[in-house]
Amino acid sequence: MKVKKITAIIEASSTGFGVYSDKLPGITGYGETIEKAKEDIKDAIKDILEMCEEEGTAAPGYLNDGNLEFVYKYDLPSLFAHFGMLDATNFARKINLNPSLLRQYKSGLTTASEKQKKKIEEGLHELGRQLLEVRL
């Protein structure tokens, strides 16, 4: 059975996190943490598939019989909410970005351009590579 990759967006709210995808109309996940929101959207899909099976109806085609793989994308405020240990000011300096501008992205006051998002993403990946090299 072919696996269908679905891009899901993770967004922070004042009470937790939401997960949704334009490819899954009407299906969302919510939780106090990102992990719980991810579980919730998968549970929602499972519930729909079980209901269709019980009723003897076909599952919506976009569910691909539940054989989905999620690729998660964060909006910047959610990224910093989830990874609270990231200090925006110091991280901005590390990737040669104006710290005030990154704090505005973090708070949702302004939206980063695709070029700025790419710069931030590359900086995060480089930080991850450096952390993987740490030995204690």
GITA-V7659 format. One record per pair of residues at least 12 apart in sequence whose C-alpha atoms are under 6 Angstrom apart, sorted by the first residue. I is the first residue (numbers start at 1). J is the second residue. If there is no record, write none. Layout:
# GITA-V7659
i-><I/I>
j-><J/J>
This chain:
# GITA-V7659
i-><3/3/4/5/5/5/6/6/7/7/7/8/8/8/9/9/9/10/11/12/16/16/17/17/17/18/18/28/29/76/77/77/77/95>
j-><67/68/68/68/69/70/70/71/70/71/72/20/21/72/72/73/74/74/78/78/31/32/30/31/34/30/37/41/41/106/106/107/108/123>
